[in-house]
């Protein structure tokens, strides 16, 4: 089941989405980059909630855990002068 989900989102061992299934259930890691000035806690929460809501449609199961990692903050492009 995880294999087909991984294929749909192009999951790789080191990709932005990582899945693990064990006796506790499915654990999902999502790695993101946010823009400068973006409220990181709100974005991370929104990503975690969206991921948790999406899993039952793809796997028929809920996530035991969803971890969101902010890997970087992208600088805003310079304003045109």
C-alpha positions as CSV (number, residue, x, y, z in Angstrom):
1,X,0.0,0.0,0.0
2,X,2.8,2.5,0.9
3,X,4.6,1.6,-2.4
4,X,1.6,2.7,-4.5
5,X,1.3,5.9,-2.5
6,X,5.0,6.6,-2.8
7,X,4.8,6.1,-6.6
8,X,2.0,8.6,-6.8
9,X,3.9,11.4,-4.9
10,X,7.3,10.3,-6.3
11,X,8.6,9.4,-2.8
12,X,12.2,8.6,-2.5
13,X,14.2,7.7,0.6
14,X,15.6,11.3,0.7
15,X,12.7,13.1,-1.0
16,X,10.5,15.8,0.4
17,X,7.9,13.2,1.6
18,X,9.0,10.1,3.6
19,X,6.8,7.3,4.8
20,X,7.4,4.7,7.4
21,X,5.0,1.9,8.5
22,X,5.5,0.0,11.7
23,X,3.4,-1.5,14.5
24,X,2.3,2.0,15.5
25,X,1.0,2.8,12.0
26,X,2.1,5.2,9.3
27,X,4.5,8.0,10.0
28,X,4.9,10.7,7.4
29,X,7.7,13.2,7.2
30,X,7.2,16.2,5.0
31,X,10.1,18.5,4.2
32,X,9.3,22.0,3.0
33,X,10.9,25.4,2.2
34,X,9.0,28.5,3.2
35,X,9.2,32.1,2.0
36,X,10.8,34.8,4.0
37,X,8.3,36.4,6.3
38,X,5.8,33.5,6.2
39,X,4.4,32.4,9.5
40,X,6.3,29.1,9.9
41,X,4.1,27.6,12.7
42,X,0.9,28.3,10.8
43,X,2.3,26.9,7.5
44,X,3.7,23.8,9.2
45,X,0.3,23.1,10.9
46,X,-1.6,23.6,7.7
47,X,0.8,21.1,5.9
48,X,0.4,18.6,8.7
49,X,-3.4,18.8,8.7
50,X,-3.6,18.6,4.9
51,X,-1.3,15.6,4.9
52,X,-3.3,13.8,7.6
53,X,-6.5,14.5,5.7
54,X,-5.1,13.3,2.4
55,X,-3.7,9.9,3.6
56,X,-7.1,8.2,4.1
57,X,-8.0,8.8,0.5
58,X,-4.7,7.4,-0.7
59,X,-4.0,4.6,1.8
60,X,-7.3,3.9,3.5
61,X,-5.6,4.5,6.8
62,X,-4.8,7.5,9.0
63,X,-1.3,8.6,9.9
64,X,-0.1,7.8,13.4
65,X,2.2,10.8,13.1
66,X,2.9,13.6,10.6
67,X,6.1,15.5,11.1
68,X,6.7,18.7,9.1
69,X,10.3,19.9,8.8
70,X,11.2,23.4,7.5
71,X,14.4,22.7,5.7
72,X,15.0,26.3,4.6
73,X,13.6,29.8,4.4
74,X,13.8,31.2,0.9
75,X,14.8,34.8,0.6
76,X,12.4,37.2,-1.1
77,X,13.5,38.4,-4.5
78,X,14.9,42.0,-4.4
79,X,12.2,44.7,-5.1
80,X,12.5,46.4,-8.4
81,X,13.8,49.9,-8.0
